[in-house]
Amino acid sequence: MKKTLCAIALSLCAAGSANAQLDLSAADLKITELWSGVSGPDATSDWFEVTNFGSGAATGLDGNVYYDDDSFDPTKNDPLIGIDTIAPGESVVVLVSWEDDWATAQDAIDDFVTQWGAPNGNLAGVQIGYISDGSGLGSGSDAVTLFDGNLLTSEIIDGAIYPTGGLNETYVAELNGDFLTAPGNIIEAPARLAVVGQLGAYESNGLAGDDAAGHSIGSPGTVVPEPASLALIGLGLAALARRRR
């Protein structure tokens, strides 16, 4: 009986490992929004949004995609936890530096939903993951960088540099998911700040932080793609539907 159980356990582990392999071949992951917090205690942890502009799903992300800030060092980064698949056209939210003020990642996620969900927003169906022991986003300037591993040979999936922080508004990308290129930077700098009523942006339910002058403004989990991206997303969803039949 013990041998049988061991065999089953090993089989499950092997299957889990196979399923966990990172596959970005048909995906196009882009950082489309980020929030670095305000001065003083924040209502939520720092966070960023990732959107799949590709024609196929990104799979095997959980534990295989890594985050770093402006050091851009794949050997000093930390893993993404809690999100394994991002479908074409889907936007997900990733929390960072939650360990500073929350006992558990779930506590940080719960407070994020309280801040950005109903009644002002709608996070129904939006995946929220977190970085394990990830560096926070600085209030002066910093960056979000995603790698496909944690080795010297790992490549950047996408990255975004922002010029300053400590703002109520989030930084948001262009309609196609790109950020404006900053002179001299190999990664891109944010295009603009979120504006209520534009591209799905709205005011959060509570103040941005204990010392904040107002509510946060952003659109977590919501991206309005350009027409070309919508066409790609439609093709990707159609392909997924055909495979499931």
N, C-alpha and C positions, 0 to 999 in steps of 0.2 A: 504493500500500500504506500509506504514511504517513497519507494522508487517511482511508483506511478505519479504521486504528487510532485516529486522533484522533476520528473519528465515534463509534466504539464506546466509547472512553473517556468522551466527553462524554455519550453516552447512559447509560452506567453511573452517572456522577456525578449526572445528572438523576434517574435512578431511585432512587439512594441518598438524594438530598435529599428526594424525595417520600416515601420510606418512613420518613425520619427525623422527619417532622412529629409533634409532640407531640399525643397524643389521650388526654384524661382524661374524655371525655364520659360513659362508662359505668362509670368507675372511682371508687373512694373510697379514696384513699391516706391512711393514718394512721401516724404514728410510734408504734410499740408497745413499744419497748424502747430503752434507751440505757445506755452504760457510759462513764464519764469517766476511768477509771483510778484507780490508788492512788498514794500518795506514793512517790516514787522511781521507778526504771525499771520499766516495765510489761511484762508478757508479750506483750501485743498492743497495737496502736494503739487509740485511742479508736474507738468504733463505735456505730452505731444501727441499728435494725431498722425496716423499712417493710412494712406489710401492706395488701393490697388487699381492702377490705370491700365493693367494688362488685359489680355484676352482670356487668361486662365487663372486658376486659383494659385495662391502662394501657400504651400503646405510644409509641414514639419518645422514650423517656426519656433515652437515652444522649446526653450533651452538651446536652440541652434542659431538664433539671431542675437547679436550682441550690441550693446549700447556703450558709447563713450561720449564725453563732452568735447571741449575744444583741444584736448591733447591729441586727438586723432590717432590713438595708439591701440591697435587691435589686441595687443597682449595685456592691456590694462583695463579691459572693458568688462561688462557684467551682462548676464543673460536676460533675455525676455522670458517672462513667465506668464502663463495663463491664456495665451492666444496661440493656437496652433495653425489655423487656416484663415486666410483672408480671401474672400471671393472677389471676382471681378466687380469693380464699382463699389466695394465695401470700404468703409472707413472705420478704423478702430482707435481706441484711446489707450495710451500707455502712461502710467504714473511713475515718477522718479522721485527719489529722496523722501519717500514716505516714512522711512524709519525714524526721521528726526522728530516727528510729532504724533505718530500713530503707533499703537502697540502691534498691530498686524496689518498686512496688506489689505485684508478684507475691510478693516475699519476705515482705511484710507479710501477704498472703493465706495463704501457706503456713504461717506461724507461727500465724495465727488458726485454721486447720484443725487444726494440731497441738494447740493449746490446747483447742479446743471440739469437735473431732470424736471419732472412736473412740479409746479404748474407752468413755469415759464418755458421749459424745454421738453424734449421728448427723447429719452435715451433707450426706448424700447428696442430690443434687438441689437443694441450697440455693444460690442465686446469691449471689455475694459481689462487690460492686463497691467503688469507692473515690471519694473526692473528690480532685480535682486541686488541690493547694496549699491545701487547706481549713484553717481555724483549728481548733486542738485544743479539746477540751472542758475547761474550767477545773475545778480541784479545789475551788474555793469555791462557785461556782454558775455556771451558764451556760445555754445553750439550743441546741436544734437547730431550724432553720427551713428549710423547703423552699419554693422559689419556682418558678413556671412560666416564668421567664425571668430576664434580668439587666438589665431596664430599670426606670425609675421607675414605670412603669405595671404592672409584674409583680405578680401576686397570690400570697399565701401559700397553698400547698397544704395544709400542716399544720405545726404547731410544738409544741414541748414545752420547758418551763422546768423545771429541777431546782434544788432549794434548796441542795444541798451535794454535794460529790463526794469523791474520795479513799476510796471504799468498795469492798469486795470484791464486793458485790452490785450487780446491774444495777437500774435503775428500769424498772418494767413498767406497762403501761396496764391499764385495766379490761377486762372480757371483750368489750365492744363496741368496743374500740380507743380509747376516750376517756380523757383524763386529767382528774383533778379540777381544777376551775377555782380558781385562786389569786386572792384579792381584789386588785383593781386591775390585774390582768394581762389583756391582750387575748388572750394565748395561754395554754395550759393548763399546769398544773404536775403533776408525776408523782404517781400515786396511791399507789404502794407499792414496797417493795424486794422483789426476788425471794427466794423461800423454796424450799429444796430439797424436791422432791416435789409442789410446787404449780404448776399450769398448765405442766407440762413442765420446770420448772427443775431443774438438776442442777449438781454441782460440776465445774469444769473439770479437765482432766487434770493441769495443773501449777499452781504458785502464781500468784497474780494478778500478782506482780512480784517483783523481786529482794529487796525489803524487806518484802514482804507477809507477814502473819501466817498466811494461809491461802489456799485456792483461790478463784478467782472463782466466783460463783453466778449463773446466768442460763439463758436458754432461747433462744439465737439461732436464728432460722429457724423457730421453732415458736410458733404462737399458737393458743389454744383459744377460738374465737369463741362468742358467745352464740347461742342457737337461731335468732333472727331473721336473724343474719348467715349462719348455715349455710344457711338457706333461699335467701337471695340468691345465695350462692356456688353452690348446686346449680343454680339457674336459669341462672346465667352459664355454667357448664360445659356444661349441656344446649344452650344457644344456640351455644356454640363447636362442639360436636359436630355440630349440625345444619348449620352453615356448611361444615364440612369434608367432608360427604358429597357 
